[in-house]
């Protein structure tokens, strides 16, 4: 995978991913859960909400 060699996160094994996720779309990858979510995720903000 070229993306992995360049240090770019990649998504593999998702049927129709190139049809569902368009170029330039911002997504958040949660690799520990195996989830792909639409939009940006601010970990610092969520951490503050938990306190």
Number of C-alpha atoms within 10 A of each C-alpha: 8 8 10 9 8 8 8 9 9 10 10 7 6 8 8 8 11 10 8 10 12 9 8 6 10 12 13 13 17 11 8 6 7 7 9 12 11 11 11 11 14 9 9 8 9 10 9 8 8 6 5
